[in-house]
Amino acid sequence: MKSTQAPQKDGPRTNREIRAREVQLIDAEGHNRGIVPILEAQQLADDAGLDLVEIVPTANPPVCKILDYGKFRFLEQKKAAEARKKQKVVEIKEIKLRPGIDDHDYEVKMKSVMRFFEEGDKVKVTLRFRGREMAHQELGYRLLERVRSETLPFAKVEAEPSMEGRQMVMVLAPK
């Protein structure tokens, strides 16, 4: 038979859930009260009409603060949402080339590459060989070297040109 454990709640322990005998207490005004027995800390929180919240459970003794737990959770959620909003997910955009690409087509592709770098995305340059073009892989290396030299001020090579079947692949990341 398995023993049933109490479900773990997410977030810090509060009030009667704190198991330490004594705690480092910070009162409602933010003043450090020093090391206080847990019963006294709980009594101070009850007198203030607030909660005793374990802020740093790993410390010895744990650091607890007297505050309004509902307001504390609200502010934590707000901070987390703000941090998620500021995150930028880096995508990998792909540009496909052929060894015999014309100059104008190449320039159009390079404009797209520059736009991707401005948006903060990585670029995977794929050079596809068809038929007898496989016998002239040096043309592909020269083309990828040209891409590398033109993007040098804006990007760094994250993955050197390598063959993957009939394709030569190089990954560039913005600086």
Number of C-alpha atoms within 10 A of each C-alpha: 3 4 5 6 6 6 6 6 7 6 11 15 16 18 21 12 11 19 12 12 11 20 26 23 27 22 19 17 9 11 10 13 13 12 16 17 13 21 14 13 25 21 13 17 21 14 10 14 12 18 23 29 27 22 19 14 16 9 10 11 16 19 20 28 27 26 20 16 17 10 10 12 13 11 12 12 12 12 12 11 11 11 10 10 9 8 8 10 8 11 12 15 16 16 15 12 20 18 20 12 11 9 9 9 10 15 12 10 15 16 10 15 22 18 12 19 19 11 12 17 20 23 24 19 22 22 22 19 20 11 7 8 16 15 10 11 18 12 15 24 17 12 19 22 14 12 17 21 11 13 19 14 10 14 19 15 17 14 12 13 20 13 14 10 8 14 20 21 22 20 21 25 20 20 12
